[in-house]
């Protein structure tokens, strides 16, 4: 079963028929005593819920405590109906797995915790990458603003701005790559908003080629004026 949004997964088997639950990356792998395997893809990547339906009995499979920490063993909580779960956060979603075998007791595999740790690490890595991109853009913008303060752009300043913008764009691409590894959800959306809010930075043209602190057009006007004065002096002397 592949999950593409937060879902309630209804597994129509008794808890006695399940031998173990393991994590493979972010997938939940349910091993039955008869050897059959149920794989729920990306179960631990979002706020998904697993419910066992055994005849007329419903059991919510609880993996974590109220702090979000994984339990050493899962807890089975009796449910009177599934409807409240389907409308969690106002969004109905459900997934159903047809009946399979029977036997055994459920032992929660601690490898699920390592899967959750991996997910946390992936999120932390994405958050750091977005922060690095934001910092890199701010650094490039500061350099651009400082260069534009006197209205002059020298070849040296242009090269420094180009390098800063290139570093910022590289950091943004790396952040995008990290975000693509995250499962869809509010945290990913928030990080994407931060990244998309970064301004477009453009390299201004050089207008002080000789880096003498005078704009090139003014330099040209001064040269013309000096030449005109010289021509007038020459004519006067003649």
C-alpha positions in Angstrom: 0.0 0.0 0.0 1.4 3.4 -1.0 0.3 6.4 1.1 0.2 9.8 -0.6 -1.5 11.7 2.1 -2.1 11.3 5.9 -4.4 8.2 6.2 -6.1 5.8 8.5 -4.9 2.3 7.4 -7.5 -0.3 8.3 -5.8 -3.8 8.5 -8.5 -6.4 8.6 -6.6 -9.0 10.7 -6.5 -9.8 14.3 -3.6 -8.8 16.5 -2.9 -12.5 17.1 -2.2 -13.0 13.5 0.6 -10.5 13.4 4.1 -11.7 14.2 6.0 -8.3 14.0 6.1 -4.8 12.6 9.4 -3.6 11.2 10.5 -0.3 9.6 12.2 -0.2 6.2 13.1 3.4 5.8 9.9 5.2 6.3 7.8 2.1 5.3 5.9 0.0 7.9 6.3 -3.7 7.2 3.8 -6.0 8.9 4.9 -9.6 9.0 2.1 -12.2 9.5 2.6 -15.6 11.2 1.8 -17.4 8.0 4.7 -15.7 6.2 2.7 -13.1 4.3 4.0 -9.5 4.4 2.1 -6.2 4.2 4.2 -3.1 3.3 2.7 0.3 4.0 4.9 2.8 2.2 5.8 6.1 3.8 3.7 5.3 6.9 6.2 7.0 9.2 6.7 10.0 6.9 3.4 11.6 7.9 0.7 11.5 10.5 -0.8 8.1 9.6 -2.8 5.8 11.8 -3.1 2.0 11.8 -6.3 0.3 12.9 -6.9 -3.4 13.3 -10.4 -4.7 12.4 -11.0 -8.1 13.9 -14.6 -9.0 13.2 -16.7 -6.5 15.1 -13.7 -5.2 17.2 -11.6 -2.2 16.3 -8.1 -1.6 17.8 -6.1 1.5 17.2 -2.4 0.6 17.2 -0.5 3.2 19.2 3.2 3.5 18.4 4.2 6.6 20.5 3.4 8.1 23.8 2.0 11.6 24.3 5.4 13.2 23.8 5.9 11.5 20.5 8.5 9.1 21.7 8.2 5.5 20.4 7.0 2.9 22.9 8.9 -0.3 23.5 5.8 -2.2 22.6 2.7 -1.0 20.8 -0.5 -0.4 22.7 -3.9 -1.5 21.4 -6.7 0.9 22.2 -10.3 -0.2 21.6 -12.3 2.0 19.3 -16.1 2.3 19.1 -15.9 3.6 15.5 -13.4 4.8 13.0 -15.2 8.0 11.8 -13.4 10.4 14.3 -10.1 9.2 12.9 -11.1 9.7 9.3 -11.8 13.4 10.0 -8.6 14.2 11.9 -7.6 17.8 11.3 -10.7 18.1 9.2 -9.4 16.0 6.3 -11.0 12.6 5.6 -8.5 10.0 4.4 -8.5 6.2 4.7 -6.8 3.2 3.3 -8.0 -0.4 3.5 -6.2 -3.7 3.4 -8.3 -6.9 2.8 -8.2 -9.9 5.2 -5.2 -12.1 5.3 -4.1 -14.9 7.8 -4.2 -15.5 11.6 -2.0 -16.4 14.7 0.7 -14.9 17.0 1.4 -11.8 19.1 2.6 -8.4 18.0 6.1 -7.4 19.0 7.0 -3.8 18.1 10.4 -3.8 16.3 12.7 -1.1 17.7 14.0 -0.5 14.2 10.9 1.7 13.7 12.5 4.2 16.1 15.6 4.3 14.0 13.4 5.0 11.0 11.8 7.9 12.9 15.3 9.1 13.8 16.3 8.9 10.2 13.2 11.0 9.3 14.1 13.6 12.0 17.7 13.7 10.7 16.3 14.3 7.2 14.1 17.1 8.4 17.0 18.7 10.4 19.2 18.5 7.4 16.6 20.2 5.2 16.0 22.9 7.8 19.8 23.6 8.0 20.1 23.7 4.2 17.2 26.3 4.0 18.8 28.4 6.7 22.2 28.2 4.9 20.5 29.3 1.7 18.7 32.2 3.5 22.1 33.3 5.1 23.9 33.1 1.7 21.2 35.2 0.0 21.4 37.8 2.8 25.2 37.9 2.5 25.0 38.4 -1.3 22.3 41.1 -0.8 24.5 42.9 1.8 27.4 42.9 -0.6 25.2 44.2 -3.4 23.8 46.9 -1.3 27.2 48.0 -0.1 28.5 48.2 -3.6 25.5 50.2 -4.8 25.8 52.7 -1.9 28.0 55.1 -3.8 26.3 54.4 -7.1 29.5 53.0 -8.6 30.3 49.4 -9.6 33.9 48.5 -10.2 35.2 45.3 -11.9 36.3 44.1 -8.5 32.9 44.7 -6.9 31.2 43.0 -9.9 33.3 39.9 -9.5 32.6 39.7 -5.7 28.9 40.1 -6.2 28.8 37.4 -8.9 30.6 35.0 -6.6 28.3 35.8 -3.7 25.2 35.3 -5.9 26.6 32.1 -7.3 27.1 30.8 -3.7 23.6 31.8 -2.8 22.1 30.0 -5.8 24.2 26.9 -5.1 22.9 26.9 -1.5 19.3 27.3 -2.7 19.7 24.3 -5.0 21.1 22.2 -2.2 18.2 23.2 0.0 15.8 22.2 -2.8 17.4 18.8 -3.1 17.0 18.3 0.7 13.4 19.3 0.5 12.7 16.9 -2.3 13.7 14.1 0.1 11.0 15.1 2.6 7.5 13.7 2.7 4.8 16.2 1.9 3.4 18.0 4.9 3.3 21.3 6.8 6.9 21.3 7.7 8.0 20.8 4.1 5.5 23.5 2.9 6.9 26.0 5.5 10.4 25.4 4.4 9.5 25.7 0.7 7.8 29.1 1.4 11.0 30.3 3.0 13.0 29.2 0.0 10.6 30.6 -2.5 10.6 34.0 -0.7 14.3 34.6 -1.4 14.6 37.6 -3.8 16.1 37.4 -7.2 19.6 39.1 -7.1 21.0 40.6 -10.3 24.6 41.7 -11.0 24.7 45.4 -11.9 26.8 46.6 -14.8 30.2 48.1 -14.3 30.2 51.9 -14.4 33.7 52.6 -12.9 36.1 50.6 -15.1 39.3 52.3 -13.9 38.1 52.2 -10.2 39.0 55.9 -9.6 35.8 56.6 -7.7 34.2 58.5 -10.7 31.5 57.2 -12.9 32.6 56.3 -16.4 30.2 58.8 -18.1 31.5 61.6 -15.9 35.1 60.5 -16.7 34.2 60.8 -20.4 32.6 64.2 -19.9 35.7 65.4 -18.0 37.9 64.1 -20.8 35.8 65.9 -23.4 35.9 69.1 -21.4 39.6 69.0 -20.9 40.1 68.4 -24.6 37.8 71.3 -25.4 39.7 73.6 -23.1 43.0 72.5 -24.6 41.6 73.1 -28.1 40.5 76.6 -27.1 43.9 77.4 -25.5 45.7 76.3 -28.7 43.4 78.5 -30.8 43.9 81.4 -28.4 47.7 81.0 -28.5 47.6 80.8 -32.3 
